[in-house]
Each structure stands twice: as C-alpha cells, then as structure tokens.
Amino acid sequence: MYDCADDVLAHHDEKVTLPQAERTAMRDRRNANRDRLKKGLKDKGKPAPREFKSQGSYAMKTMIQHPAKDYDIDDGVYFDKEVLVGERGAEMTALQARHMVRDALDDGSFKTPPEVRTNCVRVYYEAGYHVDVPVYRRVTTKDAFGNETYHYELASSDWKRSDARDVTDWFEKENTDQSPDTGNGRQLRRITRQIKKYARSRHSWAGQILSGFGITKLVTESFRKNAYREDKALHDTMKAIRDRLNISLVVRHPVTPGETITKGNDDARARFLRDKLTEAINNLAPTFDPDCTREKALKCWDKVFNTTFFSDRLEKTAKAEASVAAPSILSSGLLGAIGDRAPAAVRKEGGGRYA
C-alpha cells in the first residue's frame, strides 16, 4: 500500500478531531446547562442532584468535526432514589423524573423549548448543538449485615438498570489495551474518529448508516493496529469491520448483557455501513498497485472521504518545494555567472590567487 500515513494522520488532526476552541465551547455550554438545571430545580422546590457525569462520545473523546456544528453532548444527571418522590409521597415514575428535569431546564431563554425524549431530556441551541440529559437514580440496598451496595437506573420507558459511565470505562480500557501508542489520543481512538468521519462524509447517508456508538463497538472488535502506518491501520480496520459484518449484522452492547445496538439479524443501518465500507476498500485498491504514485494514492483517499484535503496537500508540497528551490536556482545562477567572469579576469591579469 502506498505510504500515506502522514497524510491520513494530518487529516485526523486537521479535519476530524475537534479543535480546542470547539471543546471549550462545548464544555462551557455543558456547565451552563448544569447551572441552569440546579437553579431551576431549587426554584421549583425540587430535589438537588447528587452529581453530573458526561457520557457518550463527548466523554469518550470520539466526537468529530461537523460543518453544521450538529454536536450531541450527553451529560447525565444523577439523583438519589429516596428524593425522587411526587407530591403525595409516591415514588416518581421514570416519565415524571424526566418531566421534572425538563421543567427545571426550561427557563424561557430557548428558541426551541427543552424536549422530553424516551431516554433523556434534549436541550437545543441555535448554534447547532444539543445537550442530551439522561436522568438516573441511585438505588441503595443493604445486605443482612447492614453493608450497603448500590446501582444506577435510567429513566427510560421505565426505570431501567443502566449507567453510561460503564461504557466510558469500557472504551478507555479498550483504547489503552489495544493501541500500540500513547500519544494523540492513542491509535484506536483516532481510527474510531476516522471511521465515524467517513460515515458522515456524505449528507445523503444521514439516517441510513450505523450510529457512532455502533461504529465504536465495531472498531474495538476489529481493530488492526499498526504503530508505523496510520493509513494501513485505518484501511485494515475498515476491511476487518466489513468482513465481520459479512458474518453477522448484529452488534452487541459492550456492557449491558443481552442488549444489542442493532435491531434484529438484518439491521438496515449495519448493512448500509458494510456496503459503504466495501466501497471505501475498493476505492483504495489502486494504492496497492506497484506503480502507484503519490498523486494517485492521495486522490484515492480524497474519494473515500469525499474531500480534496489529500490532493491539496500534494499541491501545497509542490508549492513549498518550488519556493525553496527558486532561491537555490537563483543563487547558483549568480554564482555561475560570477564564476564565469572571475577566471577570465585572472587569466587576463596573468596572476592572482588562481596562478
């Protein structure tokens, strides 16, 4: 495979991973949302949360750049089960807990009011962001000896045992254990971002292709590390995921036994991803030709990501080389001209340092 490792890494750093300014803006919005919720709950005489915890791609640091800034920040709010009671002292239902959080967040400042969804409360921002706030309760139990244990339950269609922090811990462990490096987020995380970027490289694919969470799980299953070639790690992982989906389109949840990310044995979104990965692999096939050139290889990567980023790098390199070469050519030309004149002058005078 023609070596475009530096180009693929540059694509990740410049066009895929989030710039620090975007990360800061997200963190600021997340924190403002937390403050708004705490104030709203207090003003309405509702219980205070015990803690907040970021989750999803934001917590796993696998978020990618999006031209329309369509970012989804997941920020869970956690309550003790004992404080989630209704006006008559009955235990709050999962729906009531979500409505409580929605009402506390709706301070009248949003163009689109916060919305109760099946697994969270969604807060919309005009900039394109939205913050999803899953609602959890901490359930404490005691054994016969008085020792306390606890677990968490998500306010979904009902209270459902779950804690997204387990997903973050799972991914961090996979990234640490499988990556051949330690810098720049580690390779497994970078490859996850790149494949998520590929999945969003065409607007027409939206709603048809497997979710980012599904892609993340598949990368951990099929990762092909390469400490020296970022381009081969990406290509080989794409191929391994495609081959794995040829065997089964079922993608299982990484931490919840018996739960799947996909739906059924013939999940349409997983099938769509499989077919698009086949296209990417085919588009990269010319890079394996013995006579492949850098220009040809970069055009192949452009085709995969639906961009001109890679070919633009070739043009920038050519311009840089030309700018370096021009003074050298000029300098050598001047020296040549001086050199042509100097010997003649020495010979005419019949002496000097060349005698």
C-alpha positions as a Markdown table, in Angstrom:
| # | Residue | x | y | z |
|---|---|---|---|---|
| 1 | Met | 0.0 | 0.0 | 0.0 |
| 2 | Tyr | 1.4 | 3.4 | -1.0 |
| 3 | Asp | 2.6 | 5.1 | 2.2 |
| 4 | Cys | 0.2 | 8.0 | 3.0 |
| 5 | Ala | 0.5 | 7.6 | 6.8 |
| 6 | Asp | 1.4 | 11.2 | 7.4 |
| 7 | Asp | -1.4 | 12.4 | 5.2 |
| 8 | Val | -4.0 | 10.3 | 7.0 |
| 9 | Leu | -2.7 | 11.4 | 10.4 |
| 10 | Ala | -2.9 | 15.1 | 9.2 |
| 11 | His | -6.5 | 14.5 | 8.0 |
| 12 | His | -7.3 | 13.3 | 11.5 |
| 13 | Asp | -5.6 | 16.2 | 13.2 |
| 14 | Glu | -7.0 | 19.0 | 10.9 |
| 15 | Lys | -10.4 | 17.8 | 9.7 |
| 16 | Val | -11.6 | 15.1 | 12.1 |
| 17 | Thr | -10.8 | 15.6 | 15.7 |
| 18 | Leu | -12.4 | 18.6 | 17.4 |
| 19 | Pro | -10.3 | 21.8 | 17.7 |
| 20 | Gln | -9.7 | 23.0 | 21.2 |
| 21 | Ala | -12.0 | 26.0 | 20.7 |
| 22 | Glu | -14.9 | 23.7 | 19.9 |
| 23 | Arg | -14.1 | 21.6 | 23.0 |
| 24 | Thr | -14.1 | 24.7 | 25.2 |
| 25 | Ala | -17.4 | 26.0 | 23.8 |
| 26 | Met | -19.0 | 22.6 | 24.5 |
| 27 | Arg | -17.7 | 22.5 | 28.0 |
| 28 | Asp | -19.0 | 26.0 | 28.6 |
| 29 | Arg | -22.4 | 25.1 | 27.4 |
| 30 | Arg | -22.4 | 21.9 | 29.4 |
| 31 | Asn | -21.5 | 23.7 | 32.6 |
| 32 | Ala | -24.1 | 26.5 | 31.9 |
| 33 | Asn | -26.7 | 23.8 | 31.4 |
| 34 | Arg | -25.8 | 22.2 | 34.7 |
| 35 | Asp | -26.1 | 25.5 | 36.5 |
| 36 | Arg | -29.4 | 26.2 | 34.8 |
| 37 | Leu | -30.8 | 22.8 | 35.9 |
| 38 | Lys | -29.6 | 23.2 | 39.5 |
| 39 | Lys | -31.2 | 26.7 | 39.7 |
| 40 | Gly | -34.4 | 25.5 | 38.1 |
| 41 | Leu | -34.8 | 22.6 | 40.5 |
| 42 | Lys | -34.1 | 24.8 | 43.5 |
| 43 | Asp | -36.6 | 27.5 | 42.3 |
| 44 | Lys | -39.3 | 24.9 | 41.9 |
| 45 | Gly | -38.7 | 23.2 | 45.2 |
| 46 | Lys | -37.4 | 20.0 | 43.6 |
| 47 | Pro | -34.6 | 17.8 | 44.9 |
| 48 | Ala | -31.0 | 18.7 | 44.1 |
| 49 | Pro | -28.9 | 16.3 | 42.0 |
| 50 | Arg | -26.2 | 14.3 | 43.7 |
| 51 | Glu | -23.9 | 14.7 | 40.7 |
| 52 | Phe | -23.5 | 15.1 | 36.9 |
| 53 | Lys | -21.4 | 12.9 | 34.6 |
| 54 | Ser | -20.6 | 13.5 | 31.0 |
| 55 | Gln | -21.0 | 10.4 | 28.8 |
| 56 | Gly | -21.2 | 9.2 | 25.2 |
| 57 | Ser | -18.8 | 10.3 | 22.5 |
| 58 | Tyr | -18.1 | 13.5 | 24.5 |
| 59 | Ala | -16.8 | 11.6 | 27.4 |
| 60 | Met | -15.0 | 9.0 | 25.2 |
| 61 | Lys | -13.4 | 11.8 | 23.2 |
| 62 | Thr | -14.6 | 10.3 | 19.9 |
| 63 | Met | -16.6 | 13.4 | 18.7 |
| 64 | Ile | -15.7 | 14.6 | 15.2 |
| 65 | Gln | -16.0 | 17.9 | 13.4 |
| 66 | His | -19.3 | 18.7 | 11.8 |
| 67 | Pro | -19.7 | 21.5 | 9.2 |
| 68 | Ala | -23.1 | 22.4 | 10.6 |
| 69 | Lys | -21.9 | 22.1 | 14.2 |
| 70 | Asp | -24.5 | 19.4 | 14.8 |
| 71 | Tyr | -23.0 | 18.1 | 18.0 |
| 72 | Asp | -24.6 | 15.9 | 20.6 |
| 73 | Ile | -23.3 | 16.4 | 24.2 |
| 74 | Asp | -24.5 | 13.7 | 26.6 |
| 75 | Asp | -24.5 | 14.9 | 30.2 |
| 76 | Gly | -26.2 | 12.6 | 32.8 |
| 77 | Val | -27.8 | 13.9 | 35.9 |
| 78 | Tyr | -28.0 | 11.6 | 39.0 |
| 79 | Phe | -30.4 | 11.7 | 41.9 |
| 80 | Asp | -30.7 | 9.5 | 45.0 |
| 81 | Lys | -33.8 | 7.3 | 44.6 |
| 82 | Glu | -35.1 | 8.4 | 48.0 |
| 83 | Val | -35.5 | 12.1 | 47.0 |
| 84 | Leu | -37.4 | 11.3 | 43.8 |
| 85 | Val | -40.9 | 11.4 | 45.2 |
| 86 | Gly | -44.1 | 13.0 | 43.9 |
| 87 | Glu | -46.4 | 15.5 | 45.7 |
| 88 | Arg | -48.2 | 12.7 | 47.5 |
| 89 | Gly | -45.1 | 11.0 | 48.6 |
| 90 | Ala | -45.2 | 8.2 | 46.0 |
| 91 | Glu | -42.1 | 7.2 | 44.1 |
| 92 | Met | -41.6 | 9.1 | 40.9 |
| 93 | Thr | -42.1 | 7.3 | 37.7 |
| 94 | Ala | -39.3 | 7.5 | 35.0 |
| 95 | Leu | -41.5 | 9.8 | 33.0 |
| 96 | Gln | -42.2 | 12.1 | 35.9 |
| 97 | Ala | -38.5 | 12.4 | 36.6 |
| 98 | Arg | -37.8 | 13.4 | 33.0 |
| 99 | His | -40.6 | 15.9 | 33.1 |
| 100 | Met | -39.2 | 17.4 | 36.4 |
| 101 | Val | -35.8 | 17.9 | 34.7 |
| 102 | Arg | -37.3 | 19.3 | 31.5 |
| 103 | Asp | -39.4 | 21.9 | 33.5 |
| 104 | Ala | -36.3 | 22.9 | 35.5 |
| 105 | Leu | -34.3 | 23.4 | 32.4 |
| 106 | Asp | -36.9 | 25.5 | 30.6 |
| 107 | Asp | -36.2 | 29.0 | 31.9 |
| 108 | Gly | -37.7 | 30.7 | 28.9 |
| 109 | Ser | -34.4 | 31.5 | 27.2 |
| 110 | Phe | -34.6 | 28.9 | 24.5 |
| 111 | Lys | -36.0 | 29.4 | 21.0 |
| 112 | Thr | -36.9 | 25.7 | 21.0 |
| 113 | Pro | -38.0 | 24.6 | 24.4 |
| 114 | Pro | -36.3 | 21.5 | 26.0 |
| 115 | Glu | -38.0 | 18.3 | 25.0 |
| 116 | Val | -38.8 | 15.1 | 26.9 |
| 117 | Arg | -37.5 | 12.1 | 24.9 |
| 118 | Thr | -37.5 | 8.4 | 25.6 |
| 119 | Asn | -34.1 | 8.2 | 27.2 |
| 120 | Cys | -33.3 | 11.8 | 28.1 |
| 121 | Val | -34.3 | 15.5 | 28.0 |
| 122 | Arg | -32.9 | 17.3 | 25.0 |
| 123 | Val | -31.9 | 21.0 | 25.1 |
| 124 | Tyr | -31.5 | 22.7 | 21.7 |
| 125 | Tyr | -29.0 | 25.5 | 21.0 |
| 126 | Glu | -29.2 | 27.8 | 17.9 |
| 127 | Ala | -25.6 | 27.2 | 17.1 |
| 128 | Gly | -26.4 | 23.6 | 16.2 |
| 129 | Tyr | -25.5 | 22.0 | 19.5 |
| 130 | His | -27.9 | 20.0 | 21.5 |
| 131 | Val | -27.3 | 18.7 | 25.0 |
| 132 | Asp | -29.0 | 15.4 | 26.0 |
| 133 | Val | -29.6 | 15.0 | 29.7 |
| 134 | Pro | -30.3 | 11.4 | 30.7 |
| 135 | Val | -31.8 | 11.1 | 34.2 |
| 136 | Tyr | -30.6 | 8.5 | 36.6 |
| 137 | Arg | -31.4 | 7.4 | 40.1 |
| 138 | Arg | -29.0 | 5.8 | 42.5 |
| 139 | Val | -30.6 | 2.8 | 44.2 |
| 140 | Thr | -29.1 | 1.8 | 47.6 |
| 141 | Thr | -29.6 | -1.6 | 49.2 |
| 142 | Lys | -28.4 | -3.3 | 52.4 |
| 143 | Asp | -27.5 | -6.9 | 52.9 |
| 144 | Ala | -28.2 | -8.9 | 56.1 |
| 145 | Phe | -25.1 | -7.5 | 57.7 |
| 146 | Gly | -26.0 | -3.9 | 57.0 |
| 147 | Asn | -23.5 | -3.4 | 54.2 |
| 148 | Glu | -24.6 | -1.0 | 51.5 |
| 149 | Thr | -24.4 | -1.6 | 47.8 |
| 150 | Tyr | -25.9 | 0.5 | 45.1 |
| 151 | His | -26.6 | 0.5 | 41.4 |
| 152 | Tyr | -28.0 | 3.1 | 38.9 |
| 153 | Glu | -31.2 | 3.1 | 36.9 |
| 154 | Leu | -32.0 | 5.2 | 33.8 |
| 155 | Ala | -35.3 | 7.0 | 33.4 |
| 156 | Ser | -36.4 | 5.4 | 30.1 |
| 157 | Ser | -39.8 | 4.0 | 29.2 |
| 158 | Asp | -39.5 | 2.7 | 32.8 |
| 159 | Trp | -36.7 | 2.7 | 35.3 |
| 160 | Lys | -34.0 | 0.5 | 33.7 |
| 161 | Arg | -30.8 | -0.7 | 35.3 |
| 162 | Ser | -28.0 | 1.2 | 33.4 |
| 163 | Asp | -25.1 | 3.6 | 33.8 |
| 164 | Ala | -23.4 | 5.1 | 30.8 |
| 165 | Arg | -20.2 | 5.6 | 32.8 |
| 166 | Asp | -19.7 | 1.9 | 32.4 |
| 167 | Val | -19.5 | 2.5 | 28.6 |
| 168 | Thr | -16.8 | 5.2 | 29.0 |
| 169 | Asp | -14.8 | 2.9 | 31.3 |
| 170 | Trp | -15.1 | 0.1 | 28.7 |
| 171 | Phe | -13.9 | 2.2 | 25.9 |
| 172 | Glu | -11.0 | 3.7 | 27.8 |
| 173 | Lys | -9.8 | 0.2 | 28.7 |
| 174 | Glu | -10.1 | -1.0 | 25.0 |
| 175 | Asn | -8.2 | 2.1 | 23.8 |
| 176 | Thr | -5.4 | 1.6 | 26.3 |
| 177 | Asp | -5.1 | -2.2 | 25.9 |
| 178 | Gln | -5.3 | -2.3 | 22.1 |
| 179 | Ser | -3.5 | 0.9 | 20.9 |
| 180 | Pro | 0.2 | 0.5 | 20.0 |
| 181 | Asp | 0.9 | 4.1 | 21.1 |
| 182 | Thr | 0.2 | 6.5 | 23.9 |
| 183 | Gly | 0.1 | 9.9 | 22.1 |
| 184 | Asn | -2.5 | 12.0 | 20.3 |
| 185 | Gly | -5.4 | 10.1 | 21.9 |
| 186 | Arg | -4.0 | 6.7 | 21.0 |
| 187 | Gln | -4.5 | 5.0 | 17.7 |
| 188 | Leu | -7.7 | 3.1 | 18.4 |
| 189 | Arg | -9.5 | 6.3 | 19.3 |
| 190 | Arg | -8.1 | 8.0 | 16.2 |
| 191 | Ile | -9.2 | 5.2 | 13.9 |
| 192 | Thr | -12.7 | 5.3 | 15.6 |
| 193 | Arg | -12.9 | 9.0 | 14.8 |
| 194 | Gln | -11.8 | 8.5 | 11.2 |
| 195 | Ile | -14.4 | 5.8 | 10.5 |
| 196 | Lys | -17.1 | 7.9 | 12.2 |
| 197 | Lys | -16.0 | 10.8 | 9.9 |
| 198 | Tyr | -16.3 | 8.5 | 6.9 |
| 199 | Ala | -19.8 | 7.5 | 7.9 |
| 200 | Arg | -20.8 | 11.2 | 7.9 |
| 201 | Ser | -18.8 | 12.2 | 4.8 |
| 202 | Arg | -22.0 | 12.2 | 2.6 |
| 203 | His | -25.1 | 14.1 | 3.6 |
| 204 | Ser | -27.3 | 11.6 | 1.9 |
| 205 | Trp | -26.0 | 8.8 | 4.3 |
| 206 | Ala | -27.5 | 10.5 | 7.3 |
| 207 | Gly | -30.2 | 8.4 | 8.9 |
| 208 | Gln | -29.2 | 5.3 | 6.9 |
| 209 | Ile | -25.8 | 4.4 | 8.4 |
| 210 | Leu | -25.0 | 2.8 | 11.7 |
| 211 | Ser | -24.7 | 5.1 | 14.8 |
| 212 | Gly | -21.4 | 6.4 | 16.1 |
| 213 | Phe | -21.8 | 4.1 | 19.1 |
| 214 | Gly | -22.3 | 1.1 | 16.8 |
| 215 | Ile | -19.2 | 2.0 | 14.9 |
| 216 | Thr | -17.2 | 2.5 | 18.1 |
| 217 | Lys | -18.1 | -1.0 | 19.2 |
| 218 | Leu | -17.2 | -2.5 | 15.8 |
| 219 | Val | -13.8 | -0.8 | 15.9 |
| 220 | Thr | -13.0 | -2.3 | 19.3 |
| 221 | Glu | -13.9 | -5.7 | 17.9 |
| 222 | Ser | -12.0 | -5.5 | 14.6 |
| 223 | Phe | -9.1 | -3.0 | 15.3 |
| 224 | Arg | -6.0 | -3.7 | 13.3 |
| 225 | Lys | -3.2 | -1.7 | 15.0 |
| 226 | Asn | -0.1 | -0.5 | 13.2 |
| 227 | Ala | 2.4 | 1.6 | 15.1 |
| 228 | Tyr | 4.2 | 2.7 | 11.9 |
| 229 | Arg | 1.4 | 3.1 | 9.3 |
| 230 | Glu | -1.7 | 5.1 | 10.3 |
| 231 | Asp | -3.1 | 4.6 | 6.7 |
| 232 | Lys | -2.8 | 0.8 | 6.9 |
| 233 | Ala | -4.3 | 0.7 | 10.4 |
| 234 | Leu | -7.3 | 2.6 | 9.0 |
| 235 | His | -7.6 | 0.6 | 5.8 |
| 236 | Asp | -7.2 | -2.8 | 7.6 |
| 237 | Thr | -9.7 | -1.9 | 10.3 |
| 238 | Met | -12.2 | -0.9 | 7.7 |
| 239 | Lys | -11.7 | -4.2 | 5.9 |
| 240 | Ala | -11.9 | -6.2 | 9.1 |
| 241 | Ile | -15.2 | -4.5 | 10.1 |
| 242 | Arg | -16.6 | -5.2 | 6.7 |
| 243 | Asp | -15.6 | -8.8 | 6.9 |
| 244 | Arg | -17.1 | -9.1 | 10.4 |
| 245 | Leu | -20.4 | -7.6 | 9.2 |
| 246 | Asn | -20.5 | -10.1 | 6.4 |
| 247 | Ile | -20.6 | -12.8 | 9.1 |
| 248 | Ser | -23.2 | -11.0 | 11.2 |
| 249 | Leu | -25.0 | -7.7 | 11.2 |
| 250 | Val | -25.8 | -8.0 | 14.9 |
| 251 | Val | -23.7 | -5.6 | 17.1 |
| 252 | Arg | -24.0 | -6.3 | 20.8 |
| 253 | His | -23.9 | -3.7 | 23.6 |
| 254 | Pro | -20.5 | -3.6 | 25.2 |
| 255 | Val | -21.6 | -3.5 | 28.9 |
| 256 | Thr | -25.3 | -4.5 | 29.0 |
| 257 | Pro | -25.7 | -8.3 | 28.7 |
| 258 | Gly | -28.4 | -9.3 | 26.3 |
| 259 | Glu | -28.8 | -5.9 | 24.7 |
| 260 | Thr | -27.9 | -5.0 | 21.2 |
| 261 | Ile | -27.1 | -1.7 | 19.4 |
| 262 | Thr | -28.6 | -3.0 | 16.2 |
| 263 | Lys | -32.1 | -4.2 | 15.6 |
| 264 | Gly | -32.6 | -7.9 | 14.5 |
| 265 | Asn | -30.4 | -10.1 | 12.4 |
| 266 | Asp | -30.7 | -7.9 | 9.2 |
| 267 | Asp | -30.2 | -4.4 | 10.6 |
| 268 | Ala | -30.5 | -2.0 | 7.7 |
| 269 | Arg | -28.0 | 0.5 | 9.1 |
| 270 | Ala | -25.4 | -2.1 | 9.8 |
| 271 | Arg | -25.9 | -3.4 | 6.3 |
| 272 | Phe | -25.5 | 0.1 | 4.9 |
| 273 | Leu | -22.3 | 0.6 | 6.7 |
| 274 | Arg | -21.0 | -2.8 | 5.5 |
| 275 | Asp | -21.7 | -1.8 | 1.8 |
| 276 | Lys | -20.1 | 1.6 | 2.2 |
| 277 | Leu | -17.0 | 0.1 | 3.7 |
| 278 | Thr | -16.8 | -2.1 | 0.7 |
| 279 | Glu | -16.9 | 1.0 | -1.5 |
| 280 | Ala | -14.1 | 2.6 | 0.5 |
| 281 | Ile | -11.9 | -0.6 | 0.3 |
| 282 | Asn | -12.5 | -0.7 | -3.5 |
| 283 | Asn | -11.6 | 3.0 | -3.8 |
| 284 | Leu | -8.3 | 2.3 | -2.0 |
| 285 | Ala | -7.4 | -0.7 | -4.1 |
| 286 | Pro | -5.2 | 1.3 | -6.6 |
| 287 | Thr | -2.9 | 2.2 | -3.7 |
| 288 | Phe | -1.7 | -1.4 | -3.6 |
| 289 | Asp | -0.5 | -1.2 | -7.3 |
| 290 | Pro | 3.3 | -1.5 | -7.6 |
| 291 | Asp | 3.3 | 1.6 | -9.9 |
| 292 | Cys | 1.0 | 3.7 | -7.7 |
| 293 | Thr | 2.2 | 7.3 | -7.4 |
| 294 | Arg | 1.7 | 9.7 | -4.5 |
| 295 | Glu | -0.7 | 11.8 | -6.6 |
| 296 | Lys | -2.8 | 8.7 | -7.4 |
| 297 | Ala | -2.8 | 7.5 | -3.8 |
| 298 | Leu | -3.9 | 10.8 | -2.4 |
| 299 | Lys | -6.8 | 11.0 | -4.9 |
| 300 | Cys | -7.9 | 7.6 | -3.7 |
| 301 | Trp | -8.1 | 8.9 | -0.1 |
| 302 | Asp | -10.0 | 12.0 | -1.4 |
| 303 | Lys | -12.5 | 9.7 | -2.9 |
| 304 | Val | -13.0 | 7.8 | 0.3 |
| 305 | Phe | -13.6 | 10.9 | 2.4 |
| 306 | Asn | -15.4 | 12.9 | -0.3 |
| 307 | Thr | -12.9 | 15.7 | 0.1 |
| 308 | Thr | -9.9 | 17.5 | -1.6 |
| 309 | Phe | -7.9 | 17.6 | 1.5 |
| 310 | Phe | -5.4 | 14.9 | 0.4 |
| 311 | Ser | -4.8 | 16.3 | -3.1 |
| 312 | Asp | -4.5 | 19.8 | -1.6 |
| 313 | Arg | -1.6 | 18.5 | 0.5 |
| 314 | Leu | 0.2 | 17.4 | -2.7 |
| 315 | Glu | -0.3 | 20.9 | -4.2 |
| 316 | Lys | 0.9 | 22.6 | -1.0 |
| 317 | Thr | 4.0 | 20.3 | -1.0 |
| 318 | Ala | 4.8 | 21.2 | -4.7 |
| 319 | Lys | 4.4 | 24.9 | -3.9 |
| 320 | Ala | 6.7 | 24.6 | -0.9 |
| 321 | Glu | 9.3 | 22.8 | -2.8 |
| 322 | Ala | 9.2 | 25.3 | -5.6 |
| 323 | Ser | 9.6 | 28.2 | -3.1 |
| 324 | Val | 12.7 | 26.5 | -1.6 |
| 325 | Ala | 14.1 | 25.7 | -5.0 |
| 326 | Ala | 13.7 | 29.1 | -6.5 |
| 327 | Pro | 16.3 | 30.9 | -4.3 |
| 328 | Ser | 18.7 | 28.0 | -4.8 |
| 329 | Ile | 18.4 | 28.2 | -8.6 |
| 330 | Leu | 18.8 | 32.0 | -8.5 |
| 331 | Ser | 21.8 | 31.7 | -6.2 |
| 332 | Ser | 23.5 | 29.0 | -8.3 |
| 333 | Gly | 22.9 | 31.1 | -11.4 |
| 334 | Leu | 24.5 | 34.1 | -9.9 |
| 335 | Leu | 27.4 | 32.1 | -8.6 |
| 336 | Gly | 27.8 | 30.6 | -12.1 |
| 337 | Ala | 27.8 | 34.0 | -13.7 |
| 338 | Ile | 30.4 | 35.3 | -11.2 |
| 339 | Gly | 32.5 | 32.1 | -11.7 |
| 340 | Asp | 32.4 | 32.5 | -15.4 |
| 341 | Arg | 33.8 | 36.0 | -15.2 |
| 342 | Ala | 36.4 | 35.5 | -12.4 |
| 343 | Pro | 38.7 | 33.1 | -14.2 |
| 344 | Ala | 38.8 | 35.3 | -17.3 |
| 345 | Ala | 39.8 | 38.2 | -15.2 |
| 346 | Val | 42.6 | 36.2 | -13.5 |
| 347 | Arg | 43.8 | 34.8 | -16.8 |
| 348 | Lys | 43.9 | 38.3 | -18.3 |
| 349 | Glu | 45.9 | 39.6 | -15.5 |
| 350 | Gly | 48.3 | 36.6 | -15.5 |
| 351 | Gly | 48.4 | 36.2 | -11.8 |
| 352 | Gly | 46.3 | 36.4 | -8.6 |
| 353 | Arg | 45.2 | 33.6 | -6.3 |
| 354 | Tyr | 44.5 | 31.2 | -9.2 |
| 355 | Ala | 48.0 | 31.4 | -10.5 |
